Each structure stands twice: as C-alpha cells, then as structure tokens.
Amino acid sequence: MTLSRRQLLKNMGVVGVGAVLAACAPSAAPSAPASSAGESAAAPATAATDLTIWFHWGGATGERAAEFINQFNESMGADENIKVTIETVPGGEYRQKLTASRLAGTAADVYHTSIPILELVSNEIVRELSDEESAYVREKYIPAAVERMTFQGKIWGYPTEHQAPALIYRRSMLEQAGISELPATAEEIRALAKELTHEEGGQKYYGFTQWYDNYPATFHFPGIVWRHGGELWEFEGDIPRKINVDTPECIAALSWWRGMVDDGSTQVGEMPFVDAWQNGLAIMGEIEPWFPFINLRDAGVEDVYEDLGVTHVRPINGVQPVVQSGGWELVADRSSNHPVEGEKLMKWMMHAPDMPFSRFIVEVIGSLPAPIEYPTPIPGWSEAMMVGYAGETAPITRAHPGLKVIGSGEIDTAINEVVQAVMLQQKDVEAALVEVQPLLDEILERTDGNRTM
C-alpha cells in the first residue's frame, strides 16, 4: 500500500496512557532496630527519579526508539538513579494532548515534537536550554537547524529530524539518454524534463515528478521562490511583517512548476508522485531523504533506490542554490519537576560522540544530519544519498520562514489551494497569485499583526 509520510506517521502512532510519575527526593533512611538474631535490616534503596518522554512512533519504529531509551536506563540512568518511560502520542494529537496534560498537571518532562518553537515558547510550554547547552547547540549544529531552535535570541531545544528536499534522479535513465551530468540551472532542468519524457512499452516515463497535492505544495514553496531570486516573507527580527506572492519572482517560481505540466513532462493529473516512483516511471523529482528510505528502500523498491542519483536543487541562472528546511526538536517542559534530570537525558541523547538519538533519526528515520560533525560513512545510506543529501544539500539549507509565523496554518491552506488549482490548469499562475494576495495579507494582519519584539 502506498503511504505518504504524513499517513505513515499517523498510522504508526498509538495513543499512550497519560501519566507522570512523581519523583522521590533522596533521604537518609532511619536505622532499623536490631533483629532478634542481632542483625540490622537493610536500608531501602533510594527511589529513582521518574521521567516521561513523548515520542510519536509506534510499531517497529517505536520498538527501535525504545531500545535506546532502555540503553539510557541501563547506563547513565542507572548511574544517576533516573528511570525514563516513553509515552506514545501521535504527532497530530500533540497540541490537544499538550493542553489537556498541562491542565491536568500530568505533562511530560521531555517532548520530541514538530510544533514550531514560536508556538511552544509563546504558550509557555518549553524551558530555555541552559547557557552551557545553548552554546553546545550553536556550536555543534548546522546554521539552519540552529535558526529553527532560536526565538527571541534564545535556544529552546536540540534539532533532531532535519528535512530538506534534494533533486533525485534515475542514473540509468540519464545514461541511456546520453546525459552524464545534470545541468546547473532550473531553466535547463525544465528543458531536460521535457527531453526525457517519453513512452516505451505502452508506459509513459515522466521527466520530472511533482508532489503538488500534499505538504510539498506549501512546504517547498518558499524554496522555489528563493531559487528564483525572491522572498516570500519580510521579517523584522522574529516578527513577520509582510507576505509576498504576487511579485515577479513568486510568479516566475510557480510558473516553473506549472510549465512542466504545460510541457506534459510531469505526472500531475495522471498519477500520484509516490506511484510514479514505485512503478519505475519517474526520472527526476525533488523530495526529502525520508522518501527514498520509506517509499523505496523499505517498501521493497530496491532496484529504484539503488539506481538513485542525488544532488542539490537547481536555482535559476545567477542565483545561488538554497533550499528550505524544517523538522522536529527535542525540548523540555518548563513545568517539569525534574529539570536537571531532564537535561541529563537530553544531553545523553544528543551529545557527540555517541549521539544515539541523532543516529536513530538519520539512520532509521531518514533525515539530513543536523550535527556538523556527523560520522561518515552513514550506515544504511547509499553513496549517492550521502553525497547529495548530507554533502550537498545540508550546507545550503535555510529554516522554513513559516515556522516563525503564527498564522502559517491558515496561510499554508490558502497557498495550497492556489498551487493545486494552478497545477491542475484550473487557474493561471499570475491571476491566481494576485487574487490570493489580499487574503494572505488579512490572515497575517489578524494573526501576527499585534506581535511585538
């Protein structure tokens, strides 16, 4: 069965039981009276400090996550008298569960979440990292990941899953077409997509595939605008002051996507993005590293996975390559009764050289390495994946600007509707973007207009 990443993560999660175990402070045990045999009774062991961490994985992935939490309990946890319990909360239920658990006084101590730092800080949910750990994050992680953890000049968590798209392609199909190297610009990629599109054996092979009807329609959008020399957002510090979709650069960016539909070189309107790749009909496309892992390698489409080439996305002529990134983070609840122990857990999970959680995220989930000095070669990664994602894409990432916009949910919905209508040739690019601009202005003013520095 074909699954998008969002569907996969939703299906893997199971709701856990909400409970936070109270800690018992160490204290000296009173001396027991001597027994009739002249022996003293043994003093009771000091109770452990119990911590709860939220993960969203279930199934086999959840079992793998539990393995390294057990490693903590058996190593540092045993030494420090800390016991960690996982509570499984599906990602889509995090916000509701956060609110309910905090009102009930049963909040977790540590969360792994994709809720933007802006939202977590504004709602007074997370605790700022200590000075020592803030310095560690700034020094040890790539700039885009640090930017995502930063709000009001402070560091609020550790970046974990770090996702950004790269240009993936079938090496064998390019070789058959006599192409030894991909061109350097977006304009040339569009021309190549048209050239590569062909029919063979009653099947159509698509030069460039586009996931226009899911999260890439909005998540990838700032990136293609940057690659066409524009800016989707204007910020004053952390405050978004304007969103621009009716500019020449934005119109050119969406026209690049739509142009391949007009050329007949993409699968849009004919089959889903995932199906095109799993059926061996896709030749090029842009997607994050989780996709080749989950929907190709782990889905049994190993012939396509082994044939993949990976390189950075292509900008228009005269613009430097850049790509937007987003992901998940590890954060501590500010109301936790065990801040010191929670920080010890997070340090154990994230600090080099072992960094077991980063290794789990990169090697099991499929993510760009957020740590600067990630061990190479990466176990389970093909040479092409390491070169294109870890080597070329990670250094050109920039944090997705919507992560610092309160009204981003409404804005993304509006943009998504426009992109889909344009890609299905229901609306013209410029007219659609001009039409939606006043709505985006209204949403931004209503949701973020009263924010202060």
C-alpha positions in Angstrom: 0.0 0.0 0.0 1.3 3.4 -0.9 1.6 5.8 2.0 2.7 9.4 2.2 5.0 10.2 5.1 2.2 12.0 6.9 -0.1 9.0 6.6 2.7 6.6 7.6 3.5 8.5 10.8 -0.2 8.8 11.6 -0.8 5.1 11.1 2.3 4.1 13.2 1.2 6.1 16.3 -0.9 4.7 19.1 -2.3 6.7 21.9 -0.5 6.0 25.2 -1.7 6.4 28.7 -1.1 9.8 30.2 0.9 9.6 33.4 3.8 11.4 35.0 5.3 9.6 37.9 6.2 11.7 40.9 9.9 11.7 42.0 11.0 10.9 45.5 13.8 13.0 46.8 16.7 11.0 48.3 16.8 11.0 52.0 18.6 9.2 54.7 16.9 6.0 55.9 16.4 5.7 59.7 18.2 3.0 61.4 16.2 -0.2 61.8 16.0 -1.9 65.2 18.3 -4.9 65.6 16.6 -8.2 64.9 16.4 -10.9 67.4 19.4 -12.5 65.7 21.4 -9.4 66.3 21.3 -8.4 62.6 20.2 -5.0 61.2 17.6 -4.8 58.5 18.9 -3.5 55.1 18.0 0.1 54.4 15.6 0.5 51.5 17.1 1.6 48.2 16.6 5.3 47.2 13.6 5.6 44.8 14.5 6.6 41.3 13.6 9.9 39.6 11.0 9.0 37.0 10.9 11.0 33.7 8.4 10.8 30.9 9.3 11.5 27.3 6.8 11.8 24.4 7.5 10.0 21.1 5.1 9.7 18.2 6.4 6.4 16.7 4.6 3.1 17.1 5.2 -0.4 15.5 8.7 -1.4 14.6 10.0 2.2 14.6 8.7 2.7 18.1 10.5 -0.5 19.2 13.7 0.8 17.8 13.2 4.1 19.7 12.5 2.2 22.9 15.9 0.4 22.5 18.0 3.4 23.0 15.8 4.7 25.9 16.4 1.3 27.5 20.1 1.9 26.9 19.9 5.2 28.9 18.0 3.5 31.7 20.7 0.8 31.9 23.7 3.1 31.6 23.5 6.8 32.7 20.0 6.3 34.1 21.3 3.5 36.4 24.3 5.6 37.5 22.2 8.7 38.1 19.1 6.9 39.5 16.8 8.1 36.7 14.2 6.0 35.0 12.7 7.1 31.7 9.3 6.0 30.4 8.0 6.5 26.8 4.5 7.8 26.2 3.4 7.4 22.6 1.4 10.3 21.3 0.7 10.5 17.6 2.1 13.8 16.1 -1.3 15.0 15.0 -2.6 14.8 18.6 0.3 16.7 20.2 -1.4 20.0 20.6 -4.6 18.7 22.1 -2.7 16.3 24.4 -0.3 19.1 25.5 -3.1 21.3 26.5 -5.0 18.6 28.4 -2.0 17.1 30.2 -0.8 20.5 31.3 -4.2 21.5 32.7 -4.3 18.1 34.5 -0.8 18.6 35.9 0.4 15.4 34.1 2.6 16.9 31.5 5.7 15.0 30.3 9.2 16.1 31.2 10.7 16.0 27.6 9.0 16.1 24.2 10.1 15.2 20.7 7.9 17.3 18.6 7.5 19.2 15.3 5.4 22.0 16.8 7.3 25.3 15.9 9.4 26.8 18.7 7.5 30.0 18.3 4.3 28.3 19.3 5.9 26.4 22.2 7.5 29.5 23.6 4.5 31.8 23.1 2.3 29.3 25.0 4.9 29.0 27.8 5.3 25.3 27.3 9.1 24.8 26.9 12.1 25.8 29.0 15.1 27.6 27.5 18.2 25.5 27.4 20.9 26.2 30.0 23.8 28.5 28.9 26.1 25.5 28.5 23.6 23.6 26.3 22.7 26.7 24.3 26.3 27.2 23.5 26.6 23.5 22.5 23.7 23.8 20.0 25.1 26.9 18.5 28.5 25.3 18.0 27.6 21.8 17.0 24.7 22.1 14.6 24.3 23.4 11.1 23.1 27.0 10.9 19.6 26.3 9.5 19.0 23.8 12.4 20.2 26.4 15.0 18.0 29.0 13.4 15.0 26.7 13.8 15.7 26.3 17.5 16.1 30.1 18.1 13.4 32.5 19.1 13.9 35.9 20.8 17.6 35.3 20.7 17.5 32.2 22.9 17.9 28.5 22.2 15.0 26.4 23.2 15.8 22.8 22.1 18.0 20.4 20.2 17.4 20.0 16.5 16.7 16.3 15.6 14.9 15.5 12.4 16.1 18.0 9.8 14.4 17.7 6.4 15.0 19.5 3.1 14.5 18.4 -0.5 17.2 17.5 -3.0 17.0 16.7 -6.7 16.8 12.9 -7.1 17.0 11.1 -10.5 17.4 7.7 -12.1 21.0 7.4 -13.1 20.4 4.5 -15.6 17.7 6.6 -17.5 20.0 9.6 -17.8 22.8 7.3 -19.0 20.5 5.8 -21.6 19.7 9.3 -22.8 23.5 10.1 -23.1 23.4 12.6 -20.2 26.5 12.3 -18.0 25.8 15.3 -15.7 22.7 17.2 -14.7 22.5 20.9 -15.8 23.2 23.7 -13.3 20.0 25.8 -13.6 16.3 25.5 -13.1 15.7 26.6 -16.7 17.8 23.8 -18.0 16.2 21.2 -15.7 12.8 22.1 -17.2 14.1 21.6 -20.7 15.7 18.3 -19.7 12.5 17.1 -18.2 10.7 17.7 -21.5 13.5 15.9 -23.4 13.5 12.9 -21.1 9.7 12.4 -21.1 8.8 9.5 -23.4 6.6 6.5 -23.9 8.0 3.0 -24.1 6.3 -0.4 -24.0 2.9 1.3 -23.5 4.1 3.3 -20.5 4.8 6.9 -20.1 8.0 7.9 -18.3 7.9 11.3 -16.6 10.9 13.7 -16.9 10.1 15.5 -13.7 7.6 14.4 -11.0 5.9 16.9 -8.6 4.1 16.2 -5.3 1.7 19.1 -5.8 -1.3 17.8 -3.8 0.4 17.2 -0.3 2.6 19.1 2.0 5.3 19.9 -0.6 2.8 22.3 -2.2 3.4 24.7 0.7 6.5 23.4 2.4 8.6 23.6 -0.8 7.1 26.9 -1.9 9.5 29.4 -0.1 12.4 27.4 -1.5 11.4 27.8 -5.2 10.8 31.5 -4.6 14.3 31.9 -3.2 15.7 29.9 -6.1 14.0 32.4 -8.4 15.6 35.4 -6.6 12.6 36.4 -4.4 11.5 36.4 -0.7 8.1 35.0 0.3 8.2 36.7 3.7 9.5 40.0 5.1 10.6 39.9 8.8 11.5 42.4 11.4 13.5 40.3 13.8 11.2 37.3 14.6 8.1 39.2 13.5 6.6 38.7 10.0 5.6 42.0 8.6 4.6 41.0 5.0 4.0 38.1 2.8 4.5 38.4 -1.0 3.0 36.1 -3.5 2.2 38.5 -6.3 5.8 39.5 -7.0 7.5 38.8 -10.4 9.8 36.3 -8.6 7.0 34.4 -7.0 5.1 34.3 -10.3 8.2 33.0 -12.0 8.7 30.3 -9.4 5.2 28.9 -9.6 5.3 29.2 -13.4 8.4 26.9 -13.4 6.4 24.2 -11.7 3.3 24.8 -13.9 5.5 25.0 -17.0 6.3 21.3 -16.7 2.6 20.5 -16.6 2.1 22.5 -19.7 5.0 20.7 -21.3 3.5 17.3 -20.5 6.7 16.3 -18.7 5.2 15.6 -15.2 2.8 13.1 -13.8 0.4 15.8 -12.3 -3.2 14.9 -13.1 -2.2 11.4 -14.2 -0.9 9.6 -11.2 0.4 10.3 -7.6 4.0 11.2 -7.1 4.7 8.1 -5.0 3.1 5.7 -7.6 5.3 7.2 -10.3 8.5 6.4 -8.4 7.4 3.0 -7.1 6.4 1.9 -10.6 9.7 3.0 -12.0 8.1 5.7 -14.2 9.8 8.8 -12.6 13.1 10.1 -13.9 13.6 13.3 -11.8 12.0 15.0 -8.8 12.6 16.9 -5.6 12.0 15.4 -2.2 13.4 14.9 1.3 15.6 11.9 2.3 12.8 10.1 4.2 11.1 9.4 0.9 13.8 7.1 -0.7 14.1 5.3 2.6 10.4 4.8 3.4 8.7 4.6 0.0 11.5 3.0 -2.0 14.1 1.1 0.0 11.9 0.0 2.9 8.9 -0.6 0.6 10.8 -3.2 -1.4 11.5 -1.0 -4.4 15.2 -1.6 -4.1 16.0 -1.5 -7.8 14.9 2.1 -8.0 16.6 3.0 -4.7 19.9 1.6 -5.8 19.6 3.4 -9.1 19.1 6.9 -7.5 21.4 9.8 -8.0 21.0 12.7 -5.6 22.2 16.3 -6.0 21.2 19.8 -4.7 18.2 21.6 -6.2 18.8 23.9 -9.1 18.2 27.7 -9.0 17.7 30.0 -12.0 20.7 31.4 -13.7 22.5 33.9 -11.5 21.0 32.8 -8.1 22.9 30.7 -5.5 21.4 27.3 -4.6 19.3 27.4 -1.4 16.6 25.1 0.0 14.1 25.5 2.9 14.3 23.0 5.8 12.1 22.0 8.7 11.7 19.2 11.1 11.5 18.1 14.8 13.1 19.1 18.0 13.8 17.7 21.5 12.6 20.1 24.2 11.9 20.2 27.9 8.6 21.2 29.6 9.2 24.3 31.7 6.8 22.9 34.4 8.8 19.7 34.9 9.7 19.0 38.5 13.0 17.4 37.3 14.8 20.0 35.1 18.3 18.8 35.9 17.5 15.1 35.2 15.6 16.1 32.0 18.7 17.9 30.8 20.9 14.9 31.6 18.6 12.7 29.5 18.7 15.2 26.5 22.5 15.6 26.7 22.9 11.8 26.7 20.6 11.5 23.6 22.2 14.4 21.6 25.8 14.9 22.6 28.7 13.7 20.5 30.4 11.4 20.0 27.7 8.8 20.6 24.6 11.0 20.0 22.2 8.0 19.9 19.1 10.0 19.1 20.7 11.8 16.2 21.9 8.5 14.8 18.4 7.0 15.2 16.9 10.0 13.3 19.4 10.0 10.5 19.9 6.2 10.0 16.5 4.8 10.8 14.0 7.6 10.0 16.0 9.1 7.1 17.0 12.8 7.8 19.7 15.2 6.9 22.3 15.1 9.6 21.8 18.2 11.8 25.1 17.8 13.7 28.0 19.4 11.9 30.4 16.6 12.6 28.2 13.6 11.8 30.1 10.3 11.4 30.7 9.1 7.8 30.1 6.9 6.0 26.5 6.9 7.3 25.3 3.3 8.0 22.4 2.3 5.7 22.9 5.2 3.3 24.0 4.7 -0.3 26.9 6.7 -1.6 24.5 8.8 -3.7 22.4 9.7 -0.7 25.5 10.7 1.3 26.8 12.9 -1.5 23.6 14.6 -2.5 21.8 14.9 0.8 24.5 15.1 3.5 27.2 16.6 1.3 25.4 19.0 -1.0 22.0 19.8 0.5 22.7 20.1 4.2 25.1 23.1 3.7 22.6 25.1 1.7 19.6 24.7 4.0 17.7 27.7 5.4 15.0 27.4 8.0 11.5 27.5 6.6 10.2 31.0 7.4 6.7 29.8 8.1 7.9 28.3 11.3 8.0 31.8 12.8 4.5 32.8 11.7 1.5 32.2 14.0 -0.9 32.3 11.1 1.1 29.9 9.0 -1.6 27.2 9.1 -4.2 29.3 7.5 -1.7 30.8 5.1 -0.5 27.4 4.0 -4.0 26.2 3.4 -4.7 29.2 1.2 -1.4 28.8 -0.7 -2.0 25.0 -1.1 -5.4 25.6 -2.7 -3.9 28.1 -5.2 -1.0 25.8 -6.0 -3.3 22.8 -6.7 -5.6 24.9 -8.9 -2.7 26.2 -10.9 -1.0 22.8 -11.2 -4.3 21.2 -12.4 -4.5 24.0 -15.0 -7.7 25.4 -13.4 -6.2 28.8 -12.9 -3.5 30.9 -14.5 -0.4 31.5 -12.3 -0.3 35.3 -12.2 -4.1 35.7 -11.8 -4.3 33.1 -9.0 -1.5 34.7 -7.0 -2.8 38.2 -7.4 -6.2 37.0 -6.3 -5.0 35.3 -3.1 -2.7 38.1 -2.0 -5.4 40.1 -0.2 -6.5 37.0 1.7 -2.9 36.3 2.9 -2.5 39.9 3.9 -5.7 39.7 6.0 -4.6 36.4 7.7 -1.2 37.8 8.6 -2.6 41.0 10.0 -5.2 39.2 12.1 -2.8 36.5 13.5 0.6 38.2 13.7 -0.3 41.9 13.3 -0.2 42.7 17.0 3.0 40.9 17.8 5.8 42.9 19.4 9.5 42.4 19.6 
